Amino acid sequence: MMSGAQTYDSVYLLLRAVFDSKGDLSGPALKKALENPSGTYRGVVTTYDRAFSPADHDAISGNMLWLGTWRNQERAYFYKEDERRATIIRRKEAAAVVTK
């Protein structure tokens, strides 16, 4: 389920970048549009204010993931905390800066 939702959101984020690039479909133009969206996108996985930045190309962060199963038309969470937080929109956390 999660990969399907992430794919759905990624297609819409890319489509918005195509429109934001105003016809310039070159790699640099699309990259710039993805990193600087014209507005917020309310997706399936979360509400994206800014999914990508020049230093962070992951649209999700660890706080947005949950583990569970889908059987007999029912979702079951592995962790009770995830079940309690199921109705809360989990926004992307800022990426940690890695220094070498």
N, CA, C and O atoms as a GROMACS GRO file, in nm:
protein
  400
    1MET      N    1   0.082  -0.120   0.000
    1MET     CA    2   0.000   0.000   0.000
    1MET      C    3   0.086   0.126   0.000
    1MET      O    4   0.060   0.221  -0.074
    2MET      N    5   0.189   0.125   0.082
    2MET     CA    6   0.271   0.246   0.096
    2MET      C    7   0.343   0.278  -0.034
    2MET      O    8   0.352   0.395  -0.073
    3SER      N    9   0.394   0.175  -0.102
    3SER     CA   10   0.466   0.204  -0.227
    3SER      C   11   0.370   0.256  -0.334
    3SER      O   12   0.408   0.340  -0.415
    4GLY      N   13   0.249   0.207  -0.335
    4GLY     CA   14   0.150   0.259  -0.430
    4GLY      C   15   0.117   0.405  -0.403
    4GLY      O   16   0.106   0.485  -0.496
    5ALA      N   17   0.102   0.439  -0.277
    5ALA     CA   18   0.072   0.577  -0.239
    5ALA      C   19   0.190   0.669  -0.271
    5ALA      O   20   0.171   0.780  -0.319
    6GLN      N   21   0.312   0.622  -0.244
    6GLN     CA   22   0.431   0.701  -0.274
    6GLN      C   23   0.445   0.723  -0.424
    6GLN      O   24   0.483   0.832  -0.468
    7THR      N   25   0.416   0.620  -0.503
    7THR     CA   26   0.423   0.633  -0.648
    7THR      C   27   0.321   0.734  -0.698
    7THR      O   28   0.353   0.818  -0.783
    8TYR      N   29   0.201   0.728  -0.647
    8TYR     CA   30   0.096   0.822  -0.685
    8TYR      C   31   0.141   0.966  -0.657
    8TYR      O   32   0.131   1.053  -0.743
    9ASP      N   33   0.191   0.988  -0.535
    9ASP     CA   34   0.236   1.123  -0.500
    9ASP      C   35   0.354   1.167  -0.585
    9ASP      O   36   0.361   1.283  -0.625
   10SER      N   37   0.448   1.076  -0.615
   10SER     CA   38   0.566   1.115  -0.693
   10SER      C   39   0.527   1.156  -0.835
   10SER      O   40   0.586   1.248  -0.890
   11VAL      N   41   0.429   1.088  -0.894
   11VAL     CA   42   0.382   1.126  -1.027
   11VAL      C   43   0.323   1.267  -1.024
   11VAL      O   44   0.350   1.348  -1.113
   12TYR      N   45   0.244   1.297  -0.922
   12TYR     CA   46   0.185   1.430  -0.912
   12TYR      C   47   0.289   1.537  -0.883
   12TYR      O   48   0.280   1.648  -0.936
   13LEU      N   49   0.388   1.506  -0.800
   13LEU     CA   50   0.495   1.603  -0.774
   13LEU      C   51   0.573   1.632  -0.902
   13LEU      O   52   0.608   1.747  -0.929
   14LEU      N   53   0.599   1.529  -0.980
   14LEU     CA   54   0.669   1.549  -1.107
   14LEU      C   55   0.582   1.626  -1.207
   14LEU      O   56   0.632   1.713  -1.278
   15LEU      N   57   0.455   1.595  -1.213
   15LEU     CA   58   0.364   1.667  -1.303
   15LEU      C   59   0.357   1.815  -1.266
   15LEU      O   60   0.355   1.901  -1.355
   16ARG      N   61   0.352   1.845  -1.139
   16ARG     CA   62   0.353   1.986  -1.097
   16ARG      C   63   0.483   2.054  -1.138
   16ARG      O   64   0.483   2.170  -1.178
   17ALA      N   65   0.594   1.981  -1.127
   17ALA     CA   66   0.724   2.037  -1.169
   17ALA      C   67   0.724   2.065  -1.318
   17ALA      O   68   0.782   2.164  -1.362
   18VAL      N   69   0.661   1.978  -1.397
   18VAL     CA   70   0.652   2.001  -1.542
   18VAL      C   71   0.578   2.131  -1.568
   18VAL      O   72   0.622   2.212  -1.650
   19PHE      N   73   0.467   2.153  -1.501
   19PHE     CA   74   0.393   2.279  -1.518
   19PHE      C   75   0.472   2.399  -1.466
   19PHE      O   76   0.472   2.505  -1.528
   20ASP      N   77   0.538   2.382  -1.351
   20ASP     CA   78   0.616   2.492  -1.293
   20ASP      C   79   0.736   2.530  -1.379
   20ASP      O   80   0.782   2.644  -1.375
   21SER      N   81   0.788   2.435  -1.456
   21SER     CA   82   0.905   2.464  -1.541
   21SER      C   83   0.866   2.540  -1.668
   21SER      O   84   0.953   2.580  -1.746
   22LYS      N   85   0.738   2.560  -1.688
   22LYS     CA   86   0.684   2.641  -1.799
   22LYS      C   87   0.736   2.597  -1.936
   22LYS      O   88   0.779   2.678  -2.017
   23GLY      N   89   0.731   2.465  -1.958
   23GLY     CA   90   0.767   2.411  -2.089
   23GLY      C   91   0.912   2.373  -2.106
   23GLY      O   92   0.947   2.307  -2.204
   24ASP      N   93   0.998   2.410  -2.013
   24ASP     CA   94   1.140   2.371  -2.020
   24ASP      C   95   1.154   2.236  -1.950
   24ASP      O   96   1.156   2.230  -1.827
   25LEU      N   97   1.164   2.130  -2.028
   25LEU     CA   98   1.168   1.995  -1.972
   25LEU      C   99   1.310   1.942  -1.958
   25LEU      O  100   1.330   1.821  -1.949
   26SER      N  101   1.407   2.030  -1.958
   26SER     CA  102   1.545   1.988  -1.938
   26SER      C  103   1.564   1.942  -1.793
   26SER      O  104   1.488   1.980  -1.705
   27GLY      N  105   1.666   1.862  -1.771
   27GLY     CA  106   1.695   1.814  -1.636
   27GLY      C  107   1.712   1.925  -1.534
   27GLY      O  108   1.649   1.921  -1.428
   28PRO      N  109   1.796   2.026  -1.564
   28PRO     CA  110   1.813   2.134  -1.466
   28PRO      C  111   1.684   2.211  -1.437
   28PRO      O  112   1.661   2.251  -1.323
   29ALA      N  113   1.600   2.231  -1.537
   29ALA     CA  114   1.474   2.304  -1.515
   29ALA      C  115   1.378   2.223  -1.428
   29ALA      O  116   1.314   2.278  -1.338
   30LEU      N  117   1.369   2.092  -1.453
   30LEU     CA  118   1.281   2.009  -1.371
   30LEU      C  119   1.335   1.996  -1.228
   30LEU      O  120   1.258   1.996  -1.133
   31LYS      N  121   1.466   1.986  -1.214
   31LYS     CA  122   1.527   1.980  -1.082
   31LYS      C  123   1.495   2.107  -1.003
   31LYS      O  124   1.458   2.101  -0.886
   32LYS      N  125   1.510   2.220  -1.068
   32LYS     CA  126   1.480   2.349  -1.003
   32LYS      C  127   1.332   2.356  -0.963
   32LYS      O  128   1.299   2.403  -0.854
   33ALA      N  129   1.244   2.310  -1.052
   33ALA     CA  130   1.100   2.313  -1.023
   33ALA      C  131   1.064   2.218  -0.909
   33ALA      O  132   0.977   2.249  -0.827
   34LEU      N  133   1.128   2.101  -0.903
   34LEU     CA  134   1.102   2.007  -0.794
   34LEU      C  135   1.150   2.063  -0.659
   34LEU      O  136   1.085   2.042  -0.556
   35GLU      N  137   1.262   2.133  -0.662
   35GLU     CA  138   1.319   2.187  -0.539
   35GLU      C  139   1.252   2.318  -0.494
   35GLU      O  140   1.266   2.359  -0.379
   36ASN      N  141   1.180   2.382  -0.585
   36ASN     CA  142   1.114   2.510  -0.556
   36ASN      C  143   0.970   2.508  -0.605
   36ASN      O  144   0.937   2.578  -0.701
   37PRO      N  145   0.884   2.429  -0.543
   37PRO     CA  146   0.746   2.417  -0.593
   37PRO      C  147   0.668   2.546  -0.578
   37PRO      O  148   0.697   2.629  -0.492
   38SER      N  149   0.568   2.562  -0.663
   38SER     CA  150   0.486   2.683  -0.660
   38SER      C  151   0.385   2.683  -0.547
   38SER      O  152   0.326   2.787  -0.516
   39GLY      N  153   0.364   2.570  -0.484
   39GLY     CA  154   0.267   2.565  -0.374
   39GLY      C  155   0.272   2.431  -0.303
   39GLY      O  156   0.354   2.345  -0.334
   40THR      N  157   0.184   2.416  -0.207
   40THR     CA  158   0.174   2.293  -0.128
   40THR      C  159   0.094   2.190  -0.206
   40THR      O  160  -0.003   2.222  -0.274
   41TYR      N  161   0.137   2.064  -0.195
   41TYR     CA  162   0.063   1.953  -0.257
   41TYR      C  163   0.009   1.863  -0.147
   41TYR      O  164   0.086   1.809  -0.067
   42ARG      N  165  -0.121   1.846  -0.143
   42ARG     CA  166  -0.185   1.757  -0.044
   42ARG      C  167  -0.197   1.620  -0.107
   42ARG      O  168  -0.290   1.593  -0.184
   43GLY      N  169  -0.102   1.534  -0.074
   43GLY     CA  170  -0.094   1.402  -0.134
   43GLY      C  171  -0.158   1.292  -0.052
   43GLY      O  172  -0.228   1.318   0.046
   44VAL      N  173  -0.132   1.170  -0.093
   44VAL     CA  174  -0.184   1.053  -0.024
   44VAL      C  175  -0.099   1.022   0.099
   44VAL      O  176  -0.153   0.994   0.206
   45VAL      N  177   0.032   1.028   0.083
   45VAL     CA  178   0.123   0.996   0.193
   45VAL      C  179   0.126   1.106   0.297
   45VAL      O  180   0.124   1.079   0.417
   46THR      N  181   0.132   1.231   0.252
   46THR     CA  182   0.139   1.345   0.342
   46THR      C  183   0.105   1.471   0.264
   46THR      O  184   0.072   1.466   0.146
   47THR      N  185   0.113   1.583   0.330
   47THR     CA  186   0.103   1.713   0.267
   47THR      C  187   0.245   1.763   0.249
   47THR      O  188   0.319   1.781   0.346
   48TYR      N  189   0.283   1.786   0.124
   48TYR     CA  190   0.419   1.827   0.092
   48TYR      C  191   0.428   1.978   0.078
   48TYR      O  192   0.370   2.036  -0.014
   49ASP      N  193   0.501   2.042   0.169
   49ASP     CA  194   0.529   2.185   0.154
   49ASP      C  195   0.645   2.201   0.056
   49ASP      O  196   0.641   2.282  -0.036
   50ARG      N  197   0.747   2.123   0.078
   50ARG     CA  198   0.864   2.123  -0.008
   50ARG      C  199   0.927   1.984   0.003
   50ARG      O  200   1.003   1.957   0.096
   51ALA      N  201   0.894   1.898  -0.092
   51ALA     CA  202   0.938   1.759  -0.085
   51ALA      C  203   1.089   1.744  -0.104
   51ALA      O  204   1.150   1.654  -0.047
   52PHE      N  205   1.149   1.832  -0.183
   52PHE     CA  206   1.291   1.820  -0.216
   52PHE      C  207   1.362   1.953  -0.195
   52PHE      O  208   1.300   2.060  -0.196
   53SER      N  209   1.492   1.946  -0.176
   53SER     CA  210   1.576   2.065  -0.168
   53SER      C  211   1.708   2.032  -0.237
   53SER      O  212   1.731   1.916  -0.271
   54PRO      N  213   1.793   2.130  -0.260
   54PRO     CA  214   1.922   2.099  -0.324
   54PRO      C  215   2.004   1.996  -0.246
   54PRO      O  216   2.082   1.922  -0.307
   55ALA      N  217   1.988   1.988  -0.116
   55ALA     CA  218   2.066   1.894  -0.035
   55ALA      C  219   1.989   1.769   0.005
   55ALA      O  220   2.048   1.676   0.060
   56ASP      N  221   1.858   1.763  -0.022
   56ASP     CA  222   1.775   1.652   0.022
   56ASP      C  223   1.682   1.609  -0.090
   56ASP      O  224   1.591   1.684  -0.128
   57HIS      N  225   1.704   1.491  -0.145
   57HIS     CA  226   1.622   1.442  -0.255
   57HIS      C  227   1.533   1.325  -0.215
   57HIS      O  228   1.495   1.244  -0.300
   58ASP      N  229   1.501   1.315  -0.087
   58ASP     CA  230   1.406   1.215  -0.038
   58ASP      C  231   1.275   1.284  -0.004
   58ASP      O  232   1.274   1.381   0.072
   59ALA      N  233   1.166   1.237  -0.060
   59ALA     CA  234   1.036   1.301  -0.037
   59ALA      C  235   0.975   1.265   0.096
   59ALA      O  236   0.880   1.329   0.141
   60ILE      N  237   1.027   1.162   0.161
   60ILE     CA  238   0.973   1.120   0.290
   60ILE      C  239   1.084   1.113   0.393
   60ILE      O  240   1.202   1.113   0.359
   61SER      N  241   1.045   1.107   0.519
   61SER     CA  242   1.141   1.089   0.627
   61SER      C  243   1.091   0.975   0.716
   61SER      O  244   0.976   0.932   0.704
   62GLY      N  245   1.176   0.926   0.803
   62GLY     CA  246   1.146   0.809   0.884
   62GLY      C  247   1.020   0.820   0.968
   62GLY      O  248   0.955   0.719   0.994
   63ASN      N  249   0.984   0.939   1.010
   63ASN     CA  250   0.864   0.956   1.093
   63ASN      C  251   0.734   0.930   1.016
   63ASN      O  252   0.628   0.917   1.076
   64MET      N  253   0.742   0.922   0.884
   64MET     CA  254   0.623   0.903   0.802
   64MET      C  255   0.594   0.755   0.773
   64MET      O  256   0.488   0.722   0.718
   65LEU      N  257   0.686   0.667   0.808
   65LEU     CA  258   0.671   0.526   0.776
   65LEU      C  259   0.603   0.450   0.889
   65LEU      O  260   0.614   0.487   1.006
   66TRP      N  261   0.533   0.344   0.853
   66TRP     CA  262   0.474   0.255   0.951
   66TRP      C  263   0.477   0.114   0.896
   66TRP      O  264   0.488   0.094   0.775
   67LEU      N  265   0.469   0.017   0.986
   67LEU     CA  266   0.476  -0.124   0.948
   67LEU      C  267   0.344  -0.190   0.981
   67LEU      O  268   0.290  -0.173   1.090
   68GLY      N  269   0.292  -0.264   0.886
   68GLY     CA  270   0.164  -0.330   0.909
   68GLY      C  271   0.130  -0.427   0.798
   68GLY      O  272   0.211  -0.451   0.708
   69THR      N  273   0.011  -0.482   0.805
   69THR     CA  274  -0.035  -0.577   0.704
   69THR      C  275  -0.176  -0.538   0.658
   69THR      O  276  -0.247  -0.463   0.724
   70TRP      N  277  -0.212  -0.592   0.543
   70TRP     CA  278  -0.348  -0.575   0.489
   70TRP      C  279  -0.401  -0.714   0.461
   70TRP      O  280  -0.356  -0.781   0.368
   71ARG      N  281  -0.498  -0.758   0.540
   71ARG     CA  282  -0.558  -0.890   0.523
   71ARG      C  283  -0.708  -0.879   0.543
   71ARG      O  284  -0.756  -0.806   0.630
   72ASN      N  285  -0.781  -0.954   0.461
   72ASN     CA  286  -0.926  -0.958   0.474
   72ASN      C  287  -0.987  -0.818   0.481
   72ASN      O  288  -1.077  -0.792   0.561
   73GLN      N  289  -0.938  -0.731   0.395
   73GLN     CA  290  -0.987  -0.594   0.384
   73GLN      C  291  -0.970  -0.513   0.512
   73GLN      O  292  -1.048  -0.421   0.538
   74GLU      N  293  -0.870  -0.547   0.593
   74GLU     CA  294  -0.842  -0.473   0.715
   74GLU      C  295  -0.694  -0.443   0.726
   74GLU      O  296  -0.609  -0.526   0.692
   75ARG      N  297  -0.665  -0.325   0.772
   75ARG     CA  298  -0.526  -0.285   0.796
   75ARG      C  299  -0.494  -0.313   0.943
   75ARG      O  300  -0.572  -0.279   1.031
   76ALA      N  301  -0.380  -0.375   0.967
   76ALA     CA  302  -0.333  -0.401   1.103
   76ALA      C  303  -0.194  -0.342   1.118
   76ALA      O  304  -0.106  -0.367   1.036
   77TYR      N  305  -0.175  -0.264   1.222
   77TYR     CA  306  -0.045  -0.202   1.248
   77TYR      C  307   0.040  -0.295   1.335
   77TYR      O  308  -0.012  -0.363   1.423
   78PHE      N  309   0.169  -0.297   1.309
   78PHE     CA  310   0.261  -0.377   1.389
   78PHE      C  311   0.284  -0.312   1.525
   78PHE      O  312   0.292  -0.380   1.627
   79TYR      N  313   0.295  -0.179   1.526
   79TYR     CA  314   0.318  -0.105   1.650
   79TYR      C  315   0.192  -0.028   1.689
   79TYR      O  316   0.132   0.040   1.606
   80LYS      N  317   0.154  -0.039   1.815
   80LYS     CA  318   0.034   0.031   1.864
   80LYS      C  319   0.048   0.183   1.849
   80LYS      O  320  -0.051   0.251   1.823
   81GLU      N  321   0.168   0.237   1.865
   81GLU     CA  322   0.190   0.381   1.850
   81GLU      C  323   0.151   0.427   1.709
   81GLU      O  324   0.091   0.534   1.693
   82ASP      N  325   0.185   0.347   1.608
   82ASP     CA  326   0.147   0.382   1.470
   82ASP      C  327  -0.005   0.382   1.454
   82ASP      O  328  -0.060   0.468   1.385
   83GLU      N  329  -0.072   0.289   1.517
   83GLU     CA  330  -0.218   0.284   1.510
   83GLU      C  331  -0.280   0.407   1.575
   83GLU      O  332  -0.376   0.463   1.522
   84ARG      N  333  -0.225   0.449   1.690
   84ARG     CA  334  -0.277   0.568   1.758
   84ARG      C  335  -0.256   0.695   1.674
   84ARG      O  336  -0.336   0.788   1.681
   85ARG      N  337  -0.148   0.698   1.596
   85ARG     CA  338  -0.115   0.817   1.517
   85ARG      C  339  -0.165   0.807   1.372
   85ARG      O  340  -0.126   0.890   1.289
   86ALA      N  341  -0.248   0.710   1.341
   86ALA     CA  342  -0.289   0.685   1.202
   86ALA      C  343  -0.362   0.802   1.137
   86ALA      O  344  -0.351   0.821   1.016
   87THR      N  345  -0.434   0.878   1.214
   87THR     CA  346  -0.513   0.988   1.155
   87THR      C  347  -0.437   1.120   1.152
   87THR      O  348  -0.491   1.220   1.104
   88ILE      N  349  -0.315   1.122   1.202
   88ILE     CA  350  -0.235   1.244   1.204
   88ILE      C  351  -0.153   1.252   1.076
   88ILE      O  352  -0.087   1.156   1.038
   89ILE      N  353  -0.156   1.367   1.010
   89ILE     CA  354  -0.072   1.387   0.891
   89ILE      C  355   0.072   1.399   0.938
   89ILE      O  356   0.106   1.490   1.014
   90ARG      N  357   0.155   1.309   0.892
   90ARG     CA  358   0.296   1.310   0.930
   90ARG      C  359   0.376   1.386   0.825
   90ARG      O  360   0.393   1.339   0.713
   91ARG      N  361   0.424   1.502   0.862
   91ARG     CA  362   0.501   1.586   0.772
   91ARG      C  363   0.647   1.546   0.772
   91ARG      O  364   0.698   1.492   0.870
   92LYS      N  365   0.711   1.572   0.663
   92LYS     CA  366   0.852   1.540   0.648
   92LYS      C  367   0.935   1.618   0.749
   92LYS      O  368   0.917   1.739   0.766
   93GLU      N  369   1.027   1.547   0.817
   93GLU     CA  370   1.119   1.611   0.908
   93GLU      C  371   1.239   1.661   0.830
   93GLU      O  372   1.272   1.606   0.725
   94ALA      N  373   1.304   1.763   0.879
   94ALA     CA  374   1.424   1.816   0.814
   94ALA      C  375   1.533   1.710   0.814
   94ALA      O  376   1.551   1.637   0.912
   95ALA      N  377   1.604   1.702   0.704
   95ALA     CA  378   1.712   1.604   0.691
   95ALA      C  379   1.830   1.645   0.777
   95ALA      O  380   1.859   1.763   0.792
   96ALA      N  381   1.895   1.548   0.833
   96ALA     CA  382   2.016   1.575   0.911
   96ALA      C  383   2.129   1.609   0.816
   96ALA      O  384   2.141   1.549   0.709
   97VAL      N  385   2.209   1.704   0.854
   97VAL     CA  386   2.323   1.744   0.771
   97VAL      C  387   2.439   1.650   0.799
   97VAL      O  388   2.480   1.632   0.914
   98VAL      N  389   2.491   1.590   0.693
   98VAL     CA  390   2.603   1.498   0.706
   98VAL      C  391   2.730   1.573   0.670
   98VAL      O  392   2.740   1.631   0.562
   99THR      N  393   2.826   1.571   0.760
   99THR     CA  394   2.954   1.637   0.733
   99THR      C  395   3.062   1.531   0.728
   99THR      O  396   3.055   1.428   0.796
  100LYS      N  397   3.161   1.558   0.647
  100LYS     CA  398   3.272   1.462   0.633
  100LYS      C  399   3.399   1.520   0.684
  100LYS      O  400   3.503   1.454   0.681
   0.00000   0.00000   0.00000
